[in-house]
Amino acid sequence: MTSLVRREEQLRFRIRVRTRAAVSRVGNWSDGVLGVWVHSAPEKGRANSEVIALLSQALGVPKSSVRLIRGAAGREKLIEVSDPRGTVEKKLKAL
């Protein structure tokens, strides 16, 4: 079950990040939260940078279209993605 919130051309959703994973990947939805695994450790913003890069690649948007709104120091984060054509929403619902 996805938990997507649309605000004009922006799409917001929650993620739960697991760091120090063997393989970086975007997982499934669980209780309205998208699971994301990253190889980086949560030091000096490295994991957050990898999350943004991984999500931009998985959703087919530039890194500049993905923003971390809340949760920079925690596992649960609120992400905002520019989605003027609605393609990102379709990709997220397919996960």
C-alpha positions in Angstrom: 0.0 0.0 0.0 1.5 3.3 -1.1 1.1 6.6 0.8 1.6 9.3 -1.9 0.6 12.9 -1.4 0.4 15.1 -4.5 0.9 18.9 -4.2 0.5 20.5 -7.6 3.5 19.2 -9.5 5.2 17.7 -6.5 4.8 14.2 -5.1 5.6 13.4 -1.4 6.1 10.0 0.2 7.8 8.4 3.2 10.8 6.1 3.1 12.6 4.0 5.7 16.3 3.7 5.1 18.5 0.8 6.1 22.2 1.7 5.9 25.3 -0.5 5.4 23.5 -2.9 3.1 25.4 -5.3 0.9 23.5 -4.0 -2.1 21.8 -0.7 -2.6 18.2 -1.0 -3.8 14.7 0.3 -3.6 12.4 -2.2 -2.0 8.7 -2.6 -1.4 5.9 -0.6 0.3 5.1 -1.6 3.9 2.5 0.2 5.9 2.6 3.2 3.5 6.4 3.5 3.7 8.9 2.6 1.0 11.9 0.6 2.0 15.3 1.8 0.7 18.6 0.0 1.3 21.9 1.8 0.8 25.5 0.7 1.1 26.8 3.9 2.7 27.1 4.4 6.4 25.1 7.2 8.0 28.1 9.6 8.3 28.5 13.1 7.0 25.3 12.9 4.8 26.7 10.0 2.7 23.7 7.8 3.1 21.3 10.7 2.3 23.2 11.5 -0.8 23.1 7.8 -1.9 19.3 7.7 -1.2 18.7 10.7 -3.4 20.9 9.2 -6.2 19.2 5.8 -5.9 15.7 7.2 -6.0 16.5 9.5 -8.9 17.8 6.5 -10.9 14.9 4.2 -9.9 12.3 6.9 -10.8 14.0 8.1 -14.0 14.3 11.7 -12.9 17.4 14.0 -12.3 18.8 14.2 -8.8 17.8 17.8 -8.6 14.1 16.7 -8.8 14.4 14.6 -5.6 14.5 16.5 -2.3 14.8 15.4 1.3 12.1 17.3 3.2 12.4 15.8 6.7 14.4 13.2 8.5 18.0 14.0 7.5 19.3 12.4 10.8 16.8 9.6 11.1 15.8 6.4 9.3 12.3 7.6 8.4 12.4 10.4 5.8 9.9 12.5 3.8 10.9 12.7 0.2 9.5 15.2 -2.4 9.9 14.5 -6.2 9.0 16.9 -9.0 6.4 15.0 -11.1 4.7 17.3 -13.6 3.7 14.5 -16.0 2.6 11.9 -13.4 5.1 9.3 -14.5 6.9 9.1 -11.1 3.6 8.3 -9.4 3.0 5.4 -11.7 6.5 4.0 -11.1 6.1 4.3 -7.3 2.8 2.5 -7.3 4.3 -0.3 -9.3 6.9 -1.0 -6.6 
